[in-house]
Amino acid sequence: MSMPPALREASAPALTRLTDALVRETRAELASTLRDVVARAVAQELSRHRIR
């Protein structure tokens, strides 16, 4: 099932904006999660070395 060309052209800018926003939000969430995971891993490793 395909969209009529006029509808496709009219909706393209909105879909582009939505896609861009989704990519930005996903990238920010991924960066935040990665920072948290690395911080926890570093804290655990430092804790292991202090115990010795």
Secondary structure, 3 states (H helix, E strand, C coil): CCCCHHHHHHHHHHHHHHHHHHHHHHHHHHHHHHHHHHHHHHHHHHHHHHHC
